[in-house]
């Protein structure tokens, strides 16, 4: 299963990284979506954010699920 299709799980480990919250804010702010419906915009932004968080997670912590 691709990492993009599985359920998104928040890892409390991310909050221990001092850069996480600032990166989260920047990612959310600069995700651009073209759509007129506000809920669809929200949904698409969350989907894009999930991808960015997954990439950041792998580059900073490796595959933590493999180690579990």
Buried (B, 14 or more C-beta within 10 A) or exposed (E): EEBEEEEEEEEEEBEEEEEBEEBBEEBEEEBEEEEEEEEEBEEBBEEBBEBBBBEBBEEBEEEEEEEE
